[in-house]
Amino acid sequence: MKTLKRNLMIKSLLLIPFTLIIQSNTGSGRLSSQKLKEESWKFPQKDTLFLETHGSTKVFISGSNSGQIEIKLQYMAKPEEQYEINENQTSVILKENILNYDNKRPTKTYFQKWTWIINVPDGTYIKCLGGSSDFEVTDFNGFFKADYGFGNFIFDNFDGSIDMLLAQLYAQIKNSNGSFRLSSAGGSIRATDLTITGNSSFSSGMGSIKVSLARAPESDLYVFSNFNKVQVSFKGHPVTGHFEFIAMADEGRIISPFKFDKEEILMDDIKNYRNASDFGKKSEYKKNSFIRGDSIPKITLKTVTGIAQLIK
């Protein structure tokens, strides 16, 4: 009798883990069976489209000649992740909200299944704000401004003005023209087949910057990285303008296919503070320059300890 009871107890214990596994898989199945929801809206053309997005949200924006702002949202509904869309006389306002925000949870884990697909008339001013998101903007003629903590941005066939300020920026700009102002503490910027028709600047604290031109710039161009490489390539197009190369003496490197008209040493603020005593101090920088053809525009390549390179 004792042996029978002991055997039954052993069988019961063996069944417990199996039962827990079945329950866990069943719960997982319920989560995976959730379906993406989809909502859509149409608004008449407005001066401004304002977007505030967060987390892993993906945003696709395309230019349109429909005369309407068309918005589609594909998302996985969660109680703590909500959105609101409002309209006034001049703007359409789209906002993502995180309820009961948990500062111990990485922001990127929010809105993991959210995608905004937006068609917007040319000439619209697009203003974006948020913690982090991924953007792709194609075939658009207008104005784009972004202020984010972290973001991946792709622009293809863009015509107009781009103004971006991010802590960590990864940007690709292809086959685009206009004026460009991109600034970040880190990340990288790649621009290919770029036509510069307005004063432009690309700057990064830690990241590298490479700009490939579709033709000689019509306006001033400033390219700067503290500790990494800055490169401007004319891709065989005529090289004209006033060129300046600046790098910390004995630290940074300057590479140019042309001889310099002038080489000098200047004093500039220290960019890398080692301790409090460095504040207010100056460091020696070398500045090399030349002019080819017209002295306009001015093209500046600057680094601290990186490389400033021009490719003809």
Secondary structure, DSSP 8 states (H G I E B T S, - for coil): -HHHHHHHHHHHHHHHHHHHHHHHHHHHHHHHT---EEEEEEEE--SEEEEEE-TT-EEEEEEESSSEEEEEEEE--BTTEEEEEEE-SSEEEEEEEETT--TTS-GGGTTTT-EEEEEEETT-EEEEEEEEEEEEEEEEEEEEEEEEEEEEEEEEEEEEEEEEEEEEEEEEEEEEEEEEEEEEEEEEEEEEEEEE-S-EEEEESSS-EEEEESS--SS-EEEEESSSEEEEE-TTS---EEEEEEEETTTSEEE-SS--SEEEEEEEE-SS-SSGGGTT-EEEEEEEEEEESSS-SEEEEEESSSEEEEE-
